[in-house]
Amino acid sequence: MKRKKKILKIAIDSPAAAGAGTLAKAIAKHYNLFYLDTGKIYRLIALYKLNFPKKFNIKFLKKKIRNLKKKNLEDKILLSDEIGIEASKIAKNKNIRKLIYLFQANCAYKPPKKYDGSCLDGRDITYKIIPDADFKFFITANVRVRAMRRFKELKGHKKAITFNEVLKSIKKRDKSDYSRKISPLKKTKDSMLINTTKLSKRACFLKIKKIIDKKLKNNGNI
């Protein structure tokens, strides 16, 4: 029997709007890894809850997640403040988290064959979803910088919102993510801290690439 080659697993945690998604996508593309934005899964479920309040239960979610496709996670409405707040509440539900854990772990450890591994970003990826990841990063940035990034993103989608509203939302989300009892956002000791406050997207990518390439080279993988 042909043994499947060892896959590369990269785990990234970060607070909202720190730039982790952009970095994770670039990393996944460069190393041919399957990418999953786990935060958007919770946002998508929040959308389901708001749109189908009477049908919303575990059985309903199992069916939705089973048929989940990447295009579902690209819906611009998922960026709304209302969805973000609801997603944070849903993330505290043990039954929903268990269902999503299974889906995320499957994506991480059994990515489609055309990929050489996986790259997931979220809030508890480094210690809950992929505790044995080859690389772990904690991406962060100043809260006002993160709020401005999210504000520009929303304005780009022609959302009628002010910077102060976005800043307030980001702070509220941070408090919820860091303080929740179930899988809170935290930096693990074995995660590399990357502060993107004063770095361009390109500079952030090159910084992480250098770290990954050095370890892969030392291990004889490149």
HELIX and SHEET records of a PDB file:
HELIX    1   1 ALA A   20  HIS A   30  1                                  11    
HELIX    2   2 THR A   38  ASN A   51  1                                  14    
HELIX    3   3 ILE A   58  ARG A   66  1                                   9    
HELIX    4   4 LYS A   70  GLU A   74  5                                   5    
HELIX    5   5 LYS A   76  LEU A   79  5                                   4    
HELIX    6   6 ASP A   81  ILE A   90  1                                  10    
HELIX    7   7 LYS A   94  TYR A  109  1                                  16    
HELIX    8   8 ILE A  125  ILE A  129  3                                   5    
HELIX    9   9 VAL A  143  GLY A  156  1                                  14    
HELIX   10  10 PHE A  163  SER A  179  1                                  17    
HELIX   11  11 LYS A  201  ASN A  218  1                                  18    
SHEET    1   A 5 PHE A  34  ASP A  37  0                                        
SHEET    2   A 5 GLY A 117  GLY A 122  1                                        
SHEET    3   A 5 LEU A   8  ASP A  13  1                                        
SHEET    4   A 5 PHE A 135  THR A 140  1                                        
SHEET    5   A 5 MET A 192  ASN A 195  1                                        
END                                                                             
